Amino acid sequence: MAQAGKRRDAGPGGRRRGPTRTREQILDAAREQFAALGYGGATIRGIAGRAGVDPALIHHFFGSKDDLFAAALPLPAELISAVPALLAEGLDGAGVRLVRHYLGLWEDATTRRAMLAMVRSSVGHEEAGHLLREFIAARLLPRTAALLPAPAELRMTLAMSSLSGLALGRYVLEVPALRDADLEVLVASVGPSVQRYLTGDLGAEH
Amino acid sequence: MAQAGKRRDAGPGGRRRGPTRTREQILDAAREQFAALGYGGATIRGIAGRAGVDPALIHHFFGSKDDLFAAALPLPAELISAVPALLAEGLDGAGVRLVRHYLGLWEDATTRRAMLAMVRSSVGHEEAGHLLREFIAARLLPRTAALLPAPAELRMTLAMSSLSGLALGRYVLEVPALRDADLEVLVASVGPSVQRYLTGDLGAEH
């Protein structure tokens, strides 16, 4: 089954394309299909068709659809696993830990570049926004729902909106007061807001 | 001085262009120049050159550079005047009032379209981000600094980041839990966070 793809990769002749390029084509196709159809709607078969490779090659390179999603969008995938893990450690102080972890992703030069690309594309282009929404709705929220008091989805999305607004000001727009603030000042400032969203009184019936 | 522009506008003949089109060309040039050079660097003369009109025509149509900025970016300009006015009414309850006012701008279909265009362009494209940063740093912060306790700039930008994160989730990414939430639930949820940023203990020395 993987032969079509393997042949293209392995041939030493003129039309050779290396596995790196094939991987990139698969990842591009995956990002397109996840954006257009959402996580649930996208299929390995459809992505393979888009990339012009055999579906088995995708399984060979990436494993499951879940693994492919993680490879196509490494940072959301990191957040998917990190956020539930942070909450599972205990809700006391989870706000501060979440802000520190999230800002840590942005502080690292390599992950910052990837985060920036993700934010720019998902906010700048409507279709890419679907992908991030899909990630949040289908992948993050179900894994955190059982860890938070009701209304868990609202709590988690309020916390995420607080984090993303902070990143927007500090790393994307680079507003000086946020860009130049000490990291721990931001953790101490925003942590309690996130904590209230996660566990506090939201001040109204939902 | 305004004759060059007036002649173009007023002529009934073939090369006529209406004042509406001329206004649009000036506004386009203004947005370009404000984005490229910032509020401080952009000049009426430079904008006029870019638009191919006499500087006096800009004064005739729009008044001062300040007025032109407001016309080119009506929503930031609305916020420039609304936020200090809200704070000046008194800091008690300012968080809730600010969230309600800001969400109100997004709830209105017409202003929502303009806000969305502004966010998409300023986040999606680096240069447009300069414009929004410039707006915040040069126009909003100086008008609110005297109304807030120290560190006033950090407080105001934290409040704005909280608002923009909320708008990002509800109106740009349309995350269901935020998109479908009752407006007053969001006001009650986010208002106290904004209030803490404006007047509360930020939890660390700055």
Chai-1 contact restraints between the chains, C-beta under 6 A:
chainA,res_idxA,chainB,res_idxB,connection_type,confidence,min_distance_angstrom,max_distance_angstrom,comment,restraint_id
A,R120,B,G124,contact,1.0,0.0,6.0,A-B,restraint_1
A,V123,B,V123,contact,1.0,0.0,6.0,A-B,restraint_2
A,V123,B,G124,contact,1.0,0.0,6.0,A-B,restraint_3
A,V123,B,V172,contact,1.0,0.0,6.0,A-B,restraint_4
A,G124,B,R120,contact,1.0,0.0,6.0,A-B,restraint_5
A,G124,B,V123,contact,1.0,0.0,6.0,A-B,restraint_6
A,G124,B,G124,contact,1.0,0.0,6.0,A-B,restraint_7
A,G129,B,L173,contact,1.0,0.0,6.0,A-B,restraint_8
A,L132,B,L173,contact,1.0,0.0,6.0,A-B,restraint_9
A,R133,B,L173,contact,1.0,0.0,6.0,A-B,restraint_10
A,R133,B,V175,contact,1.0,0.0,6.0,A-B,restraint_11
A,I136,B,V175,contact,1.0,0.0,6.0,A-B,restraint_12
A,A137,B,P176,contact,1.0,0.0,6.0,A-B,restraint_13
A,E153,B,A177,contact,1.0,0.0,6.0,A-B,restraint_14
A,L154,B,A177,contact,1.0,0.0,6.0,A-B,restraint_15
A,T157,B,G169,contact,1.0,0.0,6.0,A-B,restraint_16
A,T157,B,V175,contact,1.0,0.0,6.0,A-B,restraint_17
A,T157,B,A177,contact,1.0,0.0,6.0,A-B,restraint_18
A,T157,B,L178,contact,1.0,0.0,6.0,A-B,restraint_19
A,L158,B,S189,contact,1.0,0.0,6.0,A-B,restraint_20
A,S161,B,G165,contact,1.0,0.0,6.0,A-B,restraint_21
A,S161,B,L166,contact,1.0,0.0,6.0,A-B,restraint_22
A,S161,B,G169,contact,1.0,0.0,6.0,A-B,restraint_23
A,S162,B,G165,contact,1.0,0.0,6.0,A-B,restraint_24
A,S164,B,G165,contact,1.0,0.0,6.0,A-B,restraint_25
A,S164,B,L168,contact,1.0,0.0,6.0,A-B,restraint_26
A,G165,B,S161,contact,1.0,0.0,6.0,A-B,restraint_27
A,G165,B,S162,contact,1.0,0.0,6.0,A-B,restraint_28
A,G165,B,S164,contact,1.0,0.0,6.0,A-B,restraint_29
A,G165,B,G165,contact,1.0,0.0,6.0,A-B,restraint_30
A,L166,B,S161,contact,1.0,0.0,6.0,A-B,restraint_31
A,L168,B,S164,contact,1.0,0.0,6.0,A-B,restraint_32
A,G169,B,T157,contact,1.0,0.0,6.0,A-B,restraint_33
A,G169,B,S161,contact,1.0,0.0,6.0,A-B,restraint_34
A,V172,B,V123,contact,1.0,0.0,6.0,A-B,restraint_35
A,L173,B,G129,contact,1.0,0.0,6.0,A-B,restraint_36
A,L173,B,L132,contact,1.0,0.0,6.0,A-B,restraint_37
A,L173,B,R133,contact,1.0,0.0,6.0,A-B,restraint_38
A,V175,B,R133,contact,1.0,0.0,6.0,A-B,restraint_39
A,V175,B,I136,contact,1.0,0.0,6.0,A-B,restraint_40
A,V175,B,T157,contact,1.0,0.0,6.0,A-B,restraint_41
A,P176,B,A137,contact,1.0,0.0,6.0,A-B,restraint_42
A,A177,B,E153,contact,1.0,0.0,6.0,A-B,restraint_43
A,A177,B,L154,contact,1.0,0.0,6.0,A-B,restraint_44
A,A177,B,T157,contact,1.0,0.0,6.0,A-B,restraint_45
A,L178,B,T157,contact,1.0,0.0,6.0,A-B,restraint_46
A,V185,B,A204,contact,1.0,0.0,6.0,A-B,restraint_47
A,V185,B,H206,contact,1.0,0.0,6.0,A-B,restraint_48
A,A188,B,G203,contact,1.0,0.0,6.0,A-B,restraint_49
A,A188,B,A204,contact,1.0,0.0,6.0,A-B,restraint_50
A,S189,B,L158,contact,1.0,0.0,6.0,A-B,restraint_51
A,S189,B,L202,contact,1.0,0.0,6.0,A-B,restraint_52
A,S193,B,S193,contact,1.0,0.0,6.0,A-B,restraint_53
A,L202,B,S189,contact,1.0,0.0,6.0,A-B,restraint_54
A,G203,B,A188,contact,1.0,0.0,6.0,A-B,restraint_55
A,A204,B,V185,contact,1.0,0.0,6.0,A-B,restraint_56
A,A204,B,A188,contact,1.0,0.0,6.0,A-B,restraint_57
A,H206,B,V185,contact,1.0,0.0,6.0,A-B,restraint_58
